[in-house]
Amino acid sequence: MMAMGMWTKERMDNRLDGGAHYYGSYACADGKFISIGSIEPQFYALLLELCEIDDPEFAKQNDKQHWASLRGKLEALFITQPRDHWCALLEGTDVCFAPVLDLQEASTASHSRHRRHALAVRLHLYKRRQPSQANTVKQYLTTGDLTAAKSPLSSKVGLFSAHST
């Protein structure tokens, strides 16, 4: 991207590093955050429509000279309502939107539960690496001993070794 003149070394000066107003995270009225990734014109247009934004400056989506101003306008908009308001408005649409979840929320989110991404073990959250690790966790929960548990992953990378705490 740098060779094509589409990326600079400056932070927040590029499309995907928070420079573009249509790709980043925003604070909400309740102190929580949302993320927007409406890069493509049709998704950006839907964001503007659903958020009832009719400011003509937003027509300059890819004009870098307007990104800071437009980011400020989106910041001012998103801070007016709690995250749940924006979720109700934008989730399930093509806006390319998602709430930013804290670890507790992420561990109990329906998609995480469905995919079984995380297991709570003795009040700690461990990312689940592969299905065979479930047996290791079950062994730990049952006996408290991880050294006797057999897992292809643990033997390859030293997870749950006798030195682990």
ABEGO torsion letter per residue (X at the ends): XAAAGABBABBGABAAAGABAABEBBBBAAGBBBBBABABAAAAAAAAAAAGBABAAAAAAABAAAAAAAAAAAAAAAAABBAAAAAAAABGBAAGBBBBBBAAAAAABAAAAAAGABBBBGGBBBBBABAAAAAAAAAAAAAGBAAABBBAAAAAAGBGBAABX
